[in-house]
Amino acid sequence: MTSTRSRPPSRQSRQSRTSLLGDLLETLPHLRPQLYFKSSLVALSHAIEDQVLQGQGSPWVFANFQKERYYRQEARRYRRISAIARDVFVLATPETDFTQAGLPYHTVPLDPTDPLAQEWHVIVIDASYSTCLVCRERTRVKPNSSWGSNDMDTARQFDGVWSFDRLITRQAALALLPKILSYRPDLAPRLEPIRQYLEGSLADGTSQLNPGPFTERLITYLQAGQYKLQRAYRTIQAQERKERLINRISNAIRQSLHPNDILAIAVQELGQVAAVGRCLIYRYDGRTPEVQVEHEYRTLTMGSLKGSLWPIQANPLLQEAMQTEQPVCCEDSQSDPRLCRMPQLWQAAQIRAWVAMPILYQGRLLGILELHREHPHRWQAATLELAEAIANQVGVALLQAEAYQHLEELNRQLEALDQAKSELIAVTGHELRTPLSTIQVCLESLASDPDMPWEMRQEMLNTALQDAGRLRELVQDFLTLSKLESGRIRWHIEPLSAQECVDLALSNIKVRRRHEALPAIEQVMPKRLPMVRADGEWLVEVLRKLLDNACKFTPASGRIWIRVEVVEATAGSSGMVKFTIADSGRGIEPERLQAIFERFYQVEGSLRRSVGGTGLGLAICRLIIEAMGGRIWAESAGLNQGSAFHFTLPMVHPQTQENPSMAA
């Protein structure tokens, strides 16, 4: 028996198409259709087909499975049925060319608009028994959905009749025959003997069906369906437990924004749930050869690695994980080719089974997660998936913690900037108001009293000029600090004589403070002093500011010392020349020695000062000395015990002094 291409049905037959289930219920009105799910129809259909395959008689078989896809899945089964049955007729809606050459049964391609296309039929007629399954699918919730999504839905609902009654089977078959003829008129010679048989002795026969194979097969399918359902439930429960665990760990991790807390929580939770001998999670950026283990979960039988230095770059397993950015597993360290040649890596730590997993965020290495077992072990996919999920959560949490720490640092910087702004406003207001007030008073006096004596007039002019100089110095300090911090200074580094720079600074101080009584200034300098590498203009500026501070905070009865000496070279550094400006004046508390080099810092506060100044001088000195390759610091035994300011600059070696081109 082979299938042949059918002719299209006539217009009249297309108009008279009806549902097989509808025809059967009209003929036998006492029948009451029942609800079936697709999974039930599959089980019933296979049970009926297996009854045929048991070899009981030589029946006629009619089958309608809605879709050619289902028919293709059952093609092998119906080849076997065709070898036993007299004739087999398979109806389906073709998705492509339904007709295939060489099939041992008859195929009937249905029009998709035919009501038969929405029905599911299996009809078996034999001399000794008969059975039928006639169902029609209920209206779908989403009629425009694709065939593929509905075919896989085992919960699709059908209304239908399933019976072993010969009368019901007879009526179903008689109603189906003309429908087949409307599509395949060429099958009339095959269908006529069936019609005659149905209209003849079938109604008077008694069923001799052996229900054993059918019942066994049906029970098998029901049990298989139950097993699949239980397996699906177990899978859902396992997934639910995994997600619940991940959520619990994620919530626990995100309760803290400190990296140590995050790692401590994650390592304990993962180690307990994964049931491993040891779990390690540590931060690592790929730079150092080893890392100190700070967070660990372990069982009582596994030794502790906490506090020890754990080798990273010497471990091929960890290196492979970092290079591939994927988890790397070892089921037995003793036989693993990556580790068997380096037993010292795993024997002391009692590791026989190993998992190494990089903690990444957008390709950036943040740390490593490790799982250890003291016996050989085949790692399960569920364990690796859980560890990978936790590693992802830890990576996100670490990055959030890092961002939070950066935010805290930015907040501290903003607070410092806000404080600096307040100091700037206070200092600037104070320093501007005082000289401006003096200048205003002097000018108003000169303008309002034209008969003022010449000596008084000259005093007024000198006072106004002096305070105008203070204003100029204030503005100059602000401009200098701005240029130094923005890197807009062009340095002219060259060999210089320290003695000449000190003399220039002293000369400047004496001119500026010629109307004041200065403390005694003493120079302590060796006769043969090497030259220094520096910018002469800026070196004199540093010396001038330090001398000016010493004069400002030292009474006229005090003393100031200027010392210059050579600091011998040490391993890894060249020789330096050390400058010291010391005084016997007010002194500084030891805890404030570092802060005095910050911008706008005032020992007495910005508004309660007995000595003027912007608080920018020492900050400017620090920037200048560091830019020229030196270092500056201060020393003091405390208040009223004097202070000393030191700074160093690179020394020009004697051979370089003899050849000036080398200095350049």
C-alpha positions in Angstrom: 0.0 0.0 0.0 1.4 3.4 -1.0 0.1 6.9 -0.6 -0.8 8.9 -3.7 -1.3 12.6 -4.3 -4.9 13.4 -3.7 -7.1 15.7 -5.8 -8.5 18.8 -4.1 -12.0 18.2 -2.7 -15.0 19.6 -4.6 -16.7 22.9 -3.6 -19.7 21.0 -2.4 -17.6 18.8 -0.1 -15.8 21.8 1.3 -19.2 23.4 2.1 -20.5 20.2 3.8 -17.5 19.6 6.1 -18.5 18.9 9.7 -16.8 17.7 12.9 -16.5 13.9 13.4 -17.3 14.3 17.1 -20.3 16.5 16.2 -21.6 13.9 13.8 -21.1 11.1 16.3 -23.0 13.0 19.1 -25.8 13.8 16.7 -26.2 10.1 15.7 -25.9 8.9 19.3 -27.4 11.7 21.5 -27.1 9.7 24.7 -23.3 10.0 24.6 -21.8 12.5 27.0 -18.3 13.8 26.0 -15.6 14.1 28.7 -12.7 16.4 29.2 -9.2 15.1 28.2 -5.8 16.7 28.3 -3.3 16.1 25.6 -1.1 14.1 27.8 -4.1 11.7 28.4 -4.8 11.5 24.7 -1.2 10.5 24.0 -1.3 7.8 26.7 -4.7 6.4 25.4 -3.6 6.5 21.7 -0.4 4.6 22.5 -2.3 2.1 24.5 -4.8 1.5 21.7 -1.9 1.2 19.2 -0.1 -1.3 21.4 -3.2 -3.4 21.5 -2.9 -3.7 17.7 0.8 -4.4 17.9 0.0 -7.3 20.2 -1.2 -9.1 17.1 -4.8 -9.7 18.1 -6.6 -10.0 14.7 -6.1 -8.0 11.5 -8.0 -4.7 12.1 -8.6 -1.6 10.1 -6.9 1.5 11.7 -7.9 5.2 11.3 -5.8 7.9 13.0 -5.9 11.7 12.9 -3.2 13.6 14.9 -3.8 17.2 13.9 -0.3 17.9 12.8 2.1 16.3 10.5 4.8 17.0 13.1 3.2 14.5 15.5 2.7 12.0 12.6 6.4 12.2 11.8 7.2 11.5 15.4 5.1 8.4 15.2 6.1 7.3 11.6 8.1 4.3 12.8 5.2 3.1 15.0 2.7 3.2 12.2 5.1 1.3 9.9 4.9 -1.5 12.4 1.1 -1.2 12.7 0.8 -1.4 8.9 2.6 -4.7 8.9 -0.2 -6.2 11.1 -3.4 -4.3 10.1 -5.4 -4.8 6.9 -5.3 -1.1 6.1 -4.1 2.1 7.9 -5.4 5.6 7.2 -3.5 8.5 8.7 -5.1 12.0 8.5 -3.1 15.2 9.4 -2.8 18.8 8.5 0.4 19.1 6.3 2.9 21.8 7.1 4.8 21.0 4.0 4.3 18.3 1.3 2.5 15.6 3.3 2.7 13.0 0.5 5.7 10.8 0.9 6.6 7.9 -1.4 7.0 4.4 -0.1 4.8 4.6 2.9 3.0 1.3 3.8 -0.2 3.2 4.8 -2.6 5.8 3.3 -2.1 9.4 4.1 -4.9 12.0 3.9 -3.8 15.6 3.9 -6.4 17.8 5.6 -7.3 21.4 4.8 -6.3 23.5 7.8 -9.9 25.0 7.8 -11.6 21.6 8.0 -13.0 20.9 11.5 -11.1 17.6 11.3 -7.9 19.6 11.6 -8.9 20.4 15.2 -9.7 16.8 16.2 -7.8 13.8 17.5 -9.0 10.3 16.4 -7.9 6.7 16.8 -10.4 4.1 15.5 -9.6 0.4 15.4 -12.1 -2.1 13.8 -11.5 -5.9 13.9 -13.7 -9.0 13.8 -13.0 -9.8 17.4 -12.9 -6.3 19.0 -13.2 -2.6 18.3 -12.3 0.7 20.0 -12.4 4.4 19.3 -11.1 7.7 20.6 -12.8 10.7 19.1 -11.9 14.2 20.5 -12.1 17.8 19.5 -9.8 20.5 20.9 -11.4 23.3 22.8 -11.0 26.9 21.7 -7.5 28.1 22.4 -6.9 31.1 24.7 -4.4 32.4 22.1 -5.7 31.4 18.7 -2.9 33.3 16.9 -0.1 31.5 18.8 2.4 29.4 16.8 1.9 25.7 16.2 5.1 24.8 17.8 4.3 26.3 21.2 0.9 24.6 21.3 2.2 21.2 20.2 4.5 21.1 23.2 1.7 22.0 25.7 0.6 18.8 27.4 -2.2 20.7 29.2 -4.2 21.4 26.0 -7.9 20.5 26.5 -10.1 18.3 24.4 -13.7 17.2 24.6 -14.3 13.7 23.4 -15.5 10.1 23.6 -13.4 7.0 24.3 -15.1 3.6 24.2 -14.7 -0.1 23.4 -18.4 -0.3 22.5 -18.8 -1.8 19.0 -21.8 0.3 18.2 -20.1 3.6 19.0 -17.0 2.5 17.1 -19.1 1.5 14.1 -20.9 4.9 14.0 -17.6 6.8 14.3 -16.0 4.8 11.4 -19.1 5.2 9.2 -19.1 9.0 9.7 -15.3 9.2 9.0 -15.4 7.2 5.7 -17.1 9.9 3.5 -14.8 12.6 4.9 -11.8 10.5 3.8 -13.4 10.0 0.3 -13.8 13.8 0.0 -10.1 14.2 0.1 -9.0 10.9 -1.5 -11.6 9.6 -4.0 -9.0 7.2 -5.2 -9.3 5.2 -2.0 -12.9 4.2 -2.7 -11.9 0.5 -3.5 -10.2 0.4 -0.1 -13.0 2.0 1.8 -16.0 0.2 0.3 -15.2 -3.2 1.9 -15.0 -1.4 5.3 -18.3 0.3 4.7 -20.0 -3.0 3.8 -18.5 -4.7 6.8 -19.6 -1.9 9.2 -23.2 -2.0 7.8 -23.3 -5.8 8.0 -22.2 -8.0 10.8 -20.3 -5.6 13.1 -23.4 -4.6 15.0 -24.3 -8.2 15.9 -20.8 -9.3 16.9 -19.5 -9.6 20.5 -16.2 -8.2 21.6 -13.5 -10.7 22.4 -10.9 -8.0 23.3 -8.2 -9.0 25.7 -7.9 -5.9 27.9 -4.6 -7.0 29.4 -2.1 -5.4 27.0 -4.2 -2.3 26.8 -4.4 -1.9 30.5 -0.7 -2.6 31.1 0.3 -0.2 28.4 -2.0 2.5 29.7 -0.7 2.0 33.3 2.9 2.2 31.9 2.2 5.5 30.3 0.4 6.9 33.3 3.3 5.8 35.5 5.8 7.3 33.0 3.9 10.6 33.1 3.8 10.5 36.9 7.6 9.9 36.9 8.2 12.8 34.5 5.9 15.0 36.7 7.8 14.0 39.8 11.1 14.6 38.1 9.9 18.1 37.0 8.8 18.8 40.5 12.2 17.8 41.9 13.9 20.0 39.3 11.7 22.9 40.2 12.3 22.3 43.9 16.1 22.1 43.4 16.0 25.3 41.4 13.9 26.9 44.1 16.3 25.8 46.8 19.2 27.2 44.7 17.5 30.5 44.1 16.5 30.7 47.7 20.1 30.1 48.8 21.5 32.6 46.3 18.9 35.2 47.5 19.8 34.5 51.2 23.5 34.8 50.5 23.0 37.9 48.3 20.9 39.5 51.1 23.5 38.6 53.7 26.3 39.9 51.5 24.6 43.2 50.7 23.8 43.9 54.4 27.4 45.1 54.6 29.5 47.4 52.4 32.8 46.2 53.8 34.8 43.7 51.7 35.9 41.6 54.7 32.3 41.2 55.9 31.1 40.2 52.5 33.8 37.6 52.1 33.3 36.2 55.6 29.5 35.7 55.0 29.9 34.3 51.5 32.6 31.7 52.4 30.5 30.3 55.4 27.2 30.1 53.5 28.7 28.5 50.4 30.9 26.1 52.3 28.0 24.8 54.4 25.5 24.4 51.5 28.0 22.9 49.1 29.1 20.4 51.8 32.8 20.7 51.0 35.8 20.1 53.2 37.1 23.6 52.8 36.0 26.8 51.0 38.2 29.8 50.4 37.2 33.2 49.0 39.9 35.9 48.8 40.6 39.1 47.0 43.3 39.0 44.3 44.2 41.3 41.4 46.7 39.1 39.6 49.8 41.0 40.7 51.4 39.3 43.7 52.7 35.8 43.7 50.8 34.8 46.8 48.0 36.1 49.0 47.2 35.8 52.7 44.1 33.7 53.4 41.8 35.7 55.7 38.4 34.0 55.2 37.9 30.3 55.3 35.2 27.6 55.9 36.4 24.1 56.8 35.2 20.9 58.4 36.9 19.5 61.5 38.8 17.0 59.4 40.4 19.6 57.1 43.4 21.6 58.3 43.2 25.4 58.5 44.8 27.7 56.0 43.6 30.9 57.6 46.5 33.4 58.1 48.9 31.5 55.8 50.4 32.7 52.5 48.6 30.9 49.7 50.7 30.5 46.5 48.9 31.8 43.4 51.3 32.2 40.5 53.0 28.8 41.3 49.6 27.0 41.1 48.8 25.8 37.5 45.1 25.2 38.5 44.6 28.8 39.6 46.6 30.2 36.7 44.4 28.3 34.2 41.2 29.6 35.9 42.5 33.2 35.7 43.6 32.8 32.1 40.4 31.2 30.8 38.1 33.2 33.1 36.2 29.9 33.6 35.9 27.4 36.6 38.6 24.7 36.6 37.9 21.4 38.3 40.2 18.6 39.5 38.7 15.3 40.6 41.9 13.8 42.0 45.0 15.8 42.6 47.1 12.7 42.7 46.3 11.7 39.1 45.7 15.1 37.6 48.6 16.0 35.2 48.5 19.6 36.2 49.2 18.8 39.9 50.7 15.4 40.1 54.2 16.8 39.5 53.8 19.4 42.2 52.5 17.4 45.2 53.6 20.1 47.6 50.7 22.2 46.4 48.0 19.9 47.6 49.5 17.3 50.1 50.1 19.7 52.9 46.6 21.3 52.5 45.0 17.8 52.3 43.4 18.6 48.9 42.4 15.7 46.6 39.5 17.3 44.8 39.7 20.9 43.8 37.6 23.7 42.2 39.2 27.0 41.3 36.8 29.8 40.1 37.8 33.4 39.3 35.6 36.2 40.7 35.1 38.6 37.8 33.2 41.7 37.0 33.1 42.8 33.4 36.4 41.0 32.7 38.2 42.6 35.8 39.6 40.0 38.2 38.5 40.8 41.8 39.3 37.5 43.6 39.3 33.7 43.5 36.9 31.2 45.0 38.1 27.7 45.8 36.4 24.5 46.9 38.4 21.6 48.5 37.7 18.0 49.4 40.1 15.7 51.1 39.1 12.7 49.0 38.7 12.2 45.2 35.3 13.5 44.1 33.3 14.0 40.9 32.0 17.6 41.0 28.3 17.9 40.2 27.1 20.5 37.8 24.7 21.8 40.5 27.6 22.5 42.9 29.5 24.4 40.2 26.5 26.4 39.1 25.9 27.4 42.7 29.5 28.4 43.3 29.5 30.4 40.0 26.3 32.2 41.1 27.8 33.0 44.4 31.0 34.2 42.7 29.0 36.5 40.5 27.2 37.9 43.6 30.5 38.4 45.5 32.0 40.2 42.4 29.1 42.6 42.3 29.2 43.1 46.1 32.9 43.7 46.1 32.6 46.3 43.4 29.8 48.0 45.3 31.9 48.0 48.5 34.8 49.5 46.5 32.6 52.1 45.1 31.3 52.9 48.6 34.8 53.2 49.9 35.7 55.6 47.0 32.5 57.5 47.8 33.6 57.8 51.5 37.0 59.0 50.4 35.4 61.6 48.0 33.1 62.7 50.9 36.2 63.2 53.1 37.9 65.2 50.3 34.7 67.3 49.8 34.6 68.0 53.6 38.3 69.0 53.4 37.6 71.2 50.4 34.6 72.7 52.2 36.8 73.4 55.2 39.5 74.8 53.0 36.9 77.0 51.4 35.8 78.3 54.8 39.4 78.9 55.8 40.0 80.7 52.5 37.0 83.0 53.0 38.0 83.7 56.6 41.7 84.2 55.9 41.1 86.2 52.8 38.5 88.4 54.4 40.7 89.1 57.4 43.9 89.7 55.4 42.0 92.0 52.9 40.0 93.9 55.5 42.9 94.9 57.7 45.3 96.5 55.0 42.3 98.0 53.1 41.0 99.6 56.3 44.5 101.1 56.9 44.9 102.3 53.4 41.4 103.8 53.4 42.1 105.7 56.7 45.4 107.0 55.5 43.9 108.2 52.2 40.9 109.8 53.8 43.2 111.6 56.2 45.4 112.9 53.4 42.3 114.0 51.4 40.5 115.7 54.3 43.4 117.6 55.9 45.4 119.5 53.3 47.3 121.3 56.0 48.7 118.1 57.5 52.4 118.5 58.5 54.8 117.0 56.0 56.2 114.4 58.5 52.7 113.2 59.3 51.8 113.1 55.5 54.9 111.0 54.8 54.0 108.6 57.7 50.5 108.1 56.2 51.9 107.4 52.7 54.4 104.9 54.1 51.7 103.1 56.0 49.4 102.9 53.0 52.3 101.7 50.8 53.2 99.0 53.4 49.7 97.6 53.5 49.4 97.8 49.7 52.5 95.6 49.7 50.7 93.1 52.0 47.8 93.0 49.6 50.1 92.4 46.7 51.8 89.5 48.5 48.4 88.0 49.4 47.3 88.0 45.7 50.8 86.8 44.6 50.6 83.8 47.0 47.2 82.8 45.6 48.5 83.0 42.0 51.7 81.1 42.9 49.7 78.2 44.6 47.4 78.0 41.6 50.3 77.7 39.2 52.1 75.1 41.3 49.0 72.9 41.7 48.1 73.0 38.1 51.6 72.3 36.8 51.9 75.6 34.9 55.4 76.5 36.2 58.3 76.2 33.9 61.3 75.1 35.9 64.9 76.1 35.1 66.9 73.5 37.0 70.7 74.2 37.1 73.7 74.0 39.4 73.5 76.8 42.0 75.6 78.0 44.9 73.8 77.5 48.2 75.6 80.4 49.8 74.5 82.8 47.0 70.9 81.8 47.4 71.0 82.2 51.2 72.6 85.7 50.8 69.8 86.8 48.3 67.1 85.6 50.6 68.6 87.4 53.6 69.0 90.6 51.6 65.4 90.5 50.6 64.2 90.0 54.2 66.3 92.9 55.5 64.9 95.2 52.8 61.3 94.1 53.5 61.6 94.4 57.2 63.9 97.4 57.3 61.5 99.3 59.6 61.4 96.4 62.1 63.8 95.2 64.8 64.9 91.8 63.6 66.2 88.9 65.7 69.9 88.1 65.4 70.5 85.9 62.3 73.5 83.5 62.3 74.8 81.5 59.4 76.3 78.1 60.0 77.8 77.0 56.7 80.9 75.0 55.8 83.5 76.7 53.6 83.5 74.1 50.8 79.9 73.5 50.1 78.8 71.6 46.9 76.4 73.1 44.5 72.7 72.1 44.4 70.5 71.3 41.5 67.5 73.7 41.7 65.7 76.6 40.2 67.4 79.7 41.6 64.4 82.0 41.7 62.2 79.4 43.5 64.9 78.3 45.9 65.4 81.9 47.0 61.5 82.2 47.4 61.5 79.2 49.7 64.4 80.5 51.8 62.7 84.0 51.9 59.4 82.5 53.1 61.0 80.4 55.8 63.1 83.3 57.0 60.1 85.6 57.0 58.1 83.0 59.1 61.1 82.8 61.5 61.2 86.6 61.9 57.5 86.8 62.3 57.3 84.3 65.2 60.6 85.2 66.9 60.9 88.2 69.1 63.6 90.8 68.5 65.6 89.4 71.4 65.6 85.9 70.0 67.9 84.2 67.5 67.6 82.6 64.0 70.1 80.1 62.6 70.7 79.2 58.9 72.5 75.9 58.5 73.5 74.2 55.2 75.2 70.8 55.3 75.7 67.7 53.1 73.7 64.6 53.7 75.8 61.6 52.7 74.5 59.3 50.0 72.8 56.0 51.1 72.1 52.8 49.2 69.8 53.6 46.4 69.9 57.4 46.7 72.4 60.1 45.7 73.8 62.8 48.0 71.6 65.7 49.1 72.2 69.2 50.5 70.2 69.9 53.7 69.0 73.5 54.5 67.8 74.4 58.0 66.1 77.5 59.2 65.8 77.3 63.0 64.6 79.9 65.5 64.1 80.3 69.3 60.6 81.7 68.8 57.1 80.5 69.6 57.5 76.8 68.5 54.9 74.3 67.4 53.0 71.5 69.1 54.5 68.1 67.9 51.0 66.9 66.8 50.7 69.8 64.4 54.0 69.5 62.6 52.5 67.6 59.6 49.4 69.8 59.3 51.3 73.1 59.0 52.2 72.3 55.4 48.5 72.2 54.4 46.9 75.1 52.6 45.3 77.8 54.8 46.6 76.2 58.0 47.0 78.6 60.9 48.3 77.5 64.3 46.3 80.2 66.0 43.2 79.9 63.8 42.1 82.1 61.0 40.6 85.0 63.0 42.4 84.9 66.4 45.9 85.5 65.2 48.5 87.9 66.6 50.6 87.6 63.4 49.3 88.1 59.8 49.6 85.7 57.0 47.4 83.6 54.6 48.5 80.2 55.7 49.8 79.5 52.1 53.5 80.1 52.6 54.5 76.6 53.9 52.1 74.9 51.4 53.9 76.8 48.6 57.3 75.8 50.0 56.3 72.1 50.1 55.2 72.1 46.4 58.3 73.9 45.3 60.8 71.6 47.1 59.0 68.4 46.0 58.9 69.6 42.4 62.7 70.1 42.5 63.3 66.6 43.9 63.6 67.3 47.6 61.8 66.9 50.8 60.7 69.4 53.5 59.7 68.9 57.2 59.6 70.7 60.5 60.7 69.9 64.0 59.8 71.5 67.4 59.9 70.4 71.0 56.7 72.3 71.7 55.3 75.8 72.4 57.9 78.5 73.3 60.7 76.1 72.6 61.6 77.2 69.1 61.2 75.4 65.8 63.4 74.2 62.9 62.4 73.8 59.2 64.5 71.5 57.1 64.5 70.8 53.4 66.8 68.9 51.1 67.8 69.3 47.4 69.9 67.1 45.1 73.6 67.8 45.3 75.7 68.4 42.2 78.8 66.0 42.4 82.2 67.5 42.0 82.9 65.9 38.6 79.7 67.4 37.3 80.8 70.9 38.6 84.0 70.7 36.7 82.1 69.9 33.5 79.1 72.3 33.3 77.7 70.6 30.2 77.0 67.5 32.3 74.9 69.5 34.7 72.7 70.7 31.9 
